[in-house]
Amino acid sequence: MEKDLSNYRKSYEKGELLLENTPENPIELFRDWFLEIDKNFPEDETNAMTISTIGIDGFPKNRVVLLKKYTHEGFIFYTNYESEKGKAIQANSNVCLSFFWAGAERQIIIKGKAEKIAENLSDGYFESRPRGSQLGALVSNQSEIIENREVLEDKLKTLEVALDGKEIPRPKSWGGFIVKPQVIEFWQGRANRLHDRIHYKLNSDFDWVKNRLSP
């Protein structure tokens, strides 16, 4: 099967990103963009992001996860530490996050190092999750091969009965990672493929250096 996609075209004309109008700290620009997207494009999951890791098999792999918190220190998400993703991060902490907000013709690319957050922080977030999500974390041995879906559903039913009326403990194999950024790039689509790209890099003095990149 073959399909020629060379005639697919779109002109990006919804905004601009000028170096002189950007803050010295990229987290401030991330916050501004995030809040703007969240307000103006409610149909999208603003906090959906792609995380890229280098797998145990040596191949890069991308998948979409949900950002749960951002601070000046970094970007936090939660996962199963024993999953393919979790094992990859613990073997090689270099990761890349990316957000693509098609409605605003914007993307953000973040390169940094991931590390586990404190257990009490993972405990606190786990306790805030809906009960169904808590049970799901117990049910799924993420990334492992299973025979069929009924295996999951049967295990869920068993746990629902066993833990009825009880507090659900956080699995020790489940928790948060924080990605501490070293490079952040903001991309705003522009006409004629002359997109705006503002690149921030953290230097040895922990100050951010910003530059405009050619599209």
C-alpha positions as CSV (number, residue, x, y, z in Angstrom):
1,M,0.0,0.0,0.0
2,E,1.3,3.4,-0.9
3,K,-0.1,7.0,-0.4
4,D,1.7,10.1,-1.5
5,L,1.4,12.8,1.2
6,S,3.5,15.5,-0.6
7,N,0.4,17.6,-1.3
8,Y,-0.5,18.0,2.3
9,R,-0.1,21.7,3.2
10,K,-1.0,24.0,6.0
11,S,0.0,27.6,6.5
12,Y,0.8,28.5,10.1
13,E,-0.4,32.1,10.8
14,K,-1.8,32.2,14.3
15,G,1.0,33.9,16.2
16,E,4.6,35.1,16.6
17,L,7.3,34.6,19.1
18,L,10.0,37.3,19.2
19,L,13.2,37.0,21.2
20,E,12.8,40.4,22.8
21,N,9.4,39.6,24.1
22,T,10.4,36.4,26.0
23,P,11.3,36.2,29.7
24,E,14.8,35.3,30.9
25,N,13.4,32.1,32.6
26,P,11.7,29.6,30.2
27,I,9.5,28.2,33.0
28,E,7.7,31.5,33.0
29,L,7.0,31.3,29.2
30,F,5.9,27.7,29.7
31,R,3.5,28.8,32.3
32,D,2.1,31.6,30.1
33,W,1.6,29.3,27.1
34,F,0.2,26.5,29.2
35,L,-2.4,28.8,30.8
36,E,-3.3,30.3,27.4
37,I,-3.8,26.9,25.8
38,D,-5.8,25.6,28.8
39,K,-8.1,28.7,28.6
40,N,-8.6,28.9,24.8
41,F,-8.5,25.2,23.8
42,P,-10.5,23.4,26.5
43,E,-11.3,20.4,24.1
44,D,-7.6,19.4,24.3
45,E,-5.7,17.8,27.1
46,T,-3.3,20.6,27.7
47,N,-1.1,18.5,30.0
48,A,-0.7,15.7,27.5
49,M,3.0,15.3,26.6
50,T,5.2,12.9,24.7
51,I,8.1,11.5,26.6
52,S,11.0,10.0,24.7
53,T,13.4,7.5,26.4
54,I,16.3,5.4,25.3
55,G,15.2,1.8,26.0
56,I,17.1,-1.1,27.4
57,D,17.2,-2.5,23.8
58,G,19.0,0.7,22.7
59,F,16.1,2.1,20.7
60,P,14.4,5.4,21.4
61,K,10.7,5.2,22.2
62,N,8.0,7.8,22.5
63,R,4.7,7.6,24.3
64,V,2.1,10.1,25.6
65,V,1.8,10.7,29.3
66,L,0.2,13.4,31.5
67,L,2.0,16.2,33.2
68,K,0.8,16.4,36.8
69,K,2.8,19.3,38.1
70,Y,5.4,21.9,37.0
71,T,7.7,24.0,39.1
72,H,10.9,26.0,38.6
73,E,12.7,22.8,39.3
74,G,11.0,20.7,36.7
75,F,8.1,18.7,35.3
76,I,6.5,15.8,37.2
77,F,4.6,12.8,35.9
78,Y,3.7,9.4,37.4
79,T,4.2,5.9,36.1
80,N,5.0,2.3,37.1
81,Y,8.7,2.2,37.9
82,E,8.8,-1.4,36.6
83,S,7.3,-0.6,33.2
84,E,9.4,-0.4,30.1
85,K,9.4,3.4,30.5
86,G,10.4,3.3,34.1
87,K,13.2,0.8,33.6
88,A,14.5,2.8,30.6
89,I,14.6,6.0,32.7
90,Q,16.4,4.3,35.6
91,A,19.0,2.9,33.2
92,N,19.4,6.2,31.2
93,S,18.0,9.4,32.9
94,N,18.3,11.5,29.7
95,V,14.8,12.1,28.4
96,C,12.9,14.5,26.1
97,L,9.4,15.9,26.7
98,S,7.4,17.5,24.0
99,F,4.0,19.3,23.9
100,F,2.2,19.9,20.7
101,W,-0.8,22.2,20.7
102,A,-2.1,22.1,17.2
103,G,-4.9,24.7,17.7
104,A,-2.3,27.3,18.6
105,E,0.3,26.0,16.2
106,R,2.8,25.7,19.1
107,Q,5.1,23.1,20.4
108,I,7.6,22.9,23.3
109,I,10.6,20.5,23.4
110,I,12.3,19.9,26.7
111,K,15.5,17.9,27.2
112,G,16.6,17.0,30.7
113,K,17.3,14.4,33.3
114,A,14.6,12.4,35.1
115,E,14.8,11.2,38.7
116,K,12.4,9.7,41.2
117,I,10.6,12.2,43.4
118,A,10.4,11.7,47.2
119,E,8.1,8.8,48.3
120,N,5.9,11.0,50.4
121,L,5.2,13.1,47.3
122,S,4.2,10.0,45.4
123,D,2.1,8.9,48.4
124,G,0.3,12.3,48.5
125,Y,-0.6,12.2,44.8
126,F,-1.7,8.6,44.9
127,E,-4.1,9.4,47.7
128,S,-5.6,12.2,45.6
129,R,-6.4,9.9,42.7
130,P,-9.9,8.4,42.1
131,R,-10.4,5.0,43.7
132,G,-10.7,3.4,40.3
133,S,-7.3,4.8,39.2
134,Q,-5.7,3.6,42.5
135,L,-7.0,0.1,41.9
136,G,-5.8,0.2,38.3
137,A,-2.3,0.9,39.5
138,L,-2.5,-2.3,41.6
139,V,-4.0,-4.4,38.8
140,S,-1.6,-3.6,36.1
141,N,2.0,-4.9,35.9
142,Q,2.6,-2.3,33.2
143,S,4.3,-3.5,30.0
144,E,4.2,-7.2,30.9
145,I,2.6,-9.6,28.5
146,I,-0.9,-10.9,29.5
147,E,-3.1,-13.5,28.0
148,N,-6.2,-11.4,27.5
149,R,-8.2,-8.5,28.9
150,E,-10.2,-10.8,31.2
151,V,-7.0,-11.3,33.3
152,L,-7.1,-7.5,34.2
153,E,-10.9,-7.4,34.7
154,D,-10.9,-10.5,37.0
155,K,-8.0,-9.1,39.1
156,L,-9.8,-5.8,39.4
157,K,-13.0,-7.5,40.6
158,T,-11.0,-9.5,43.2
159,L,-9.3,-6.4,44.5
160,E,-12.6,-4.4,44.6
161,V,-13.9,-7.1,47.0
162,A,-10.8,-7.5,49.0
163,L,-10.3,-3.7,49.5
164,D,-13.9,-2.7,49.9
165,G,-14.1,0.1,52.5
166,K,-10.3,0.0,53.0
167,E,-7.6,2.5,52.2
168,I,-5.8,1.5,49.0
169,P,-2.0,1.5,49.5
170,R,0.3,2.9,46.9
171,P,2.3,0.2,45.2
172,K,6.0,0.6,45.8
173,S,6.5,0.1,42.1
174,W,4.4,3.1,41.3
175,G,5.4,6.8,41.7
176,G,6.6,10.0,40.2
177,F,9.5,11.2,38.2
178,I,10.6,14.8,37.9
179,V,12.3,15.9,34.7
180,K,14.8,18.7,35.4
181,P,15.3,20.6,32.2
182,Q,18.6,21.5,30.6
183,V,17.3,22.7,27.3
184,I,13.8,24.1,26.4
185,E,12.8,25.1,23.0
186,F,9.6,27.0,22.1
187,W,8.2,26.7,18.6
188,Q,5.6,29.0,17.1
189,G,4.4,28.1,13.6
190,R,4.7,30.9,11.0
191,A,3.9,31.4,7.4
192,N,6.1,30.1,4.6
193,R,7.7,27.6,7.0
194,L,9.7,30.5,8.6
195,H,8.8,29.3,12.1
196,D,9.8,31.1,15.3
197,R,12.1,29.0,17.5
198,I,13.4,30.3,20.8
199,H,16.0,28.1,22.4
200,Y,17.0,28.2,26.1
201,K,20.0,26.4,27.6
202,L,21.0,26.1,31.2
203,N,24.6,27.0,31.7
204,S,27.1,26.0,34.4
205,D,26.0,28.9,36.6
206,F,22.4,27.8,36.5
207,D,21.4,30.8,34.4
208,W,19.4,30.4,31.2
209,V,20.9,31.5,27.9
210,K,18.4,32.1,25.1
211,N,18.8,32.4,21.4
212,R,16.7,32.4,18.2
213,L,17.2,29.4,16.0
214,S,16.7,29.3,12.3
215,P,13.7,27.3,11.3
